[in-house]
Structures are given as C-alpha cells and as structure tokens.
Amino acid sequence: MADDLLLELKKLIINTLKLEEIGPGDIEDDAPLFGDGLGLDSIDALELVVALEKTYNVFIPDSEVGKKVFRSVNALTNFVKTHRA
C-alpha cells in the first residue's frame, strides 16, 4: 500500500511539475526534493501544495511543515498517509 502511494506521489510530482525528462524510477525515495536532490524551487513547492490538497485533501499549514514534508518522497508519503481525510 505504501509503495503504491510512493509511486503515485512520484507520478504526481512529475505530472504537476511537467518533468517530462524523468520517470518515477529516477526519483530516489530518500533524496531531497529541493536543492541538490530533484532541484525543485519555491514555485514548484506551491504547485505541489495545491496538487496535494486537490488530490489527497491534505493541508500544509506553513513553510516549517512544508520543509519537513518535502524533505523527500518518503517524508511526503508519510505525511499524506497520516493526514489525508
């Protein structure tokens, strides 16, 4: 189940941010999503927050929570599992 959600979230990241040059297998589960890892920026974060709210009905209240949630795909998966309605 968690593996399914992990794959879903990787696909959501790719589709939301139009990352056509990579596939789900190219995103490491524990790699940082911002900076050295996937190299996302604050605009990407906003787009992902909106997509997560629409898709999973989860709310990221502030940037401090966002930093923890977007640390890696594993962190994002755990957040969605814990908080979705």
C-alpha positions as CSV (number, residue, x, y, z in Angstrom):
1,M,0.0,0.0,0.0
2,A,2.7,2.5,1.0
3,D,4.7,1.5,-2.2
4,D,1.6,2.3,-4.3
5,L,1.3,5.7,-2.6
6,L,5.0,6.3,-3.1
7,L,4.7,5.6,-6.8
8,E,1.5,7.8,-7.0
9,L,3.3,10.7,-5.4
10,K,6.3,10.4,-7.7
11,K,3.9,10.5,-10.7
12,L,2.1,13.4,-9.1
13,I,5.4,15.3,-8.8
14,I,6.4,14.5,-12.4
15,N,2.9,15.4,-13.9
16,T,2.3,18.5,-11.7
17,L,5.8,20.0,-12.5
18,K,5.9,18.7,-16.1
19,L,9.2,16.9,-15.6
20,E,9.0,15.0,-18.8
21,E,12.7,14.1,-18.8
22,I,12.4,11.9,-15.8
23,G,10.4,8.8,-14.7
24,P,9.3,7.7,-11.3
25,G,12.3,5.4,-11.1
26,D,14.6,8.4,-11.4
27,I,13.4,9.9,-8.2
28,E,15.1,8.4,-5.2
29,D,12.8,7.7,-2.2
30,D,15.1,9.5,0.3
31,A,16.7,12.1,-2.0
32,P,16.0,15.8,-1.2
33,L,13.3,17.2,-3.4
34,F,14.8,20.7,-3.2
35,G,18.4,21.8,-3.7
36,D,20.8,19.1,-4.5
37,G,18.2,16.3,-5.0
38,L,15.5,16.9,-7.5
39,G,16.3,20.6,-7.6
40,L,12.8,22.0,-7.1
41,D,12.2,25.6,-6.1
42,S,9.6,27.6,-4.2
43,I,7.3,27.9,-7.2
44,D,7.4,24.1,-7.5
45,A,6.5,23.8,-3.8
46,L,3.4,25.9,-4.3
47,E,2.3,23.9,-7.3
48,L,2.8,20.7,-5.3
49,V,0.9,22.0,-2.3
50,V,-2.1,22.8,-4.5
51,A,-1.9,19.4,-6.2
52,L,-1.7,17.6,-2.8
53,E,-4.7,19.5,-1.4
54,K,-6.8,18.7,-4.5
55,T,-5.7,15.0,-4.9
56,Y,-5.3,13.9,-1.2
57,N,-7.2,16.5,0.7
58,V,-4.2,17.2,2.9
59,F,-3.2,20.7,4.0
60,I,0.3,22.0,4.6
61,P,-0.2,24.9,7.1
62,D,3.1,26.7,6.8
63,S,6.7,26.7,5.4
64,E,8.1,24.9,8.5
65,V,5.8,22.0,8.0
66,G,6.4,22.2,4.2
67,K,10.2,21.9,4.8
68,K,9.6,18.6,6.7
69,V,7.0,17.3,4.2
70,F,9.1,18.0,1.1
71,R,12.4,16.7,2.6
72,S,12.0,13.5,0.4
73,V,9.3,11.4,-1.3
74,N,9.4,9.1,1.8
75,A,8.6,12.1,4.0
76,L,5.9,13.2,1.7
77,T,4.4,9.7,1.6
78,N,4.3,9.5,5.4
79,F,2.7,12.9,5.6
80,V,-0.1,12.0,3.1
81,K,-0.7,8.6,4.8
82,T,-1.0,10.3,8.2
83,H,-3.1,13.4,7.2
84,R,-5.4,12.5,4.3
85,A,-9.1,12.6,5.0
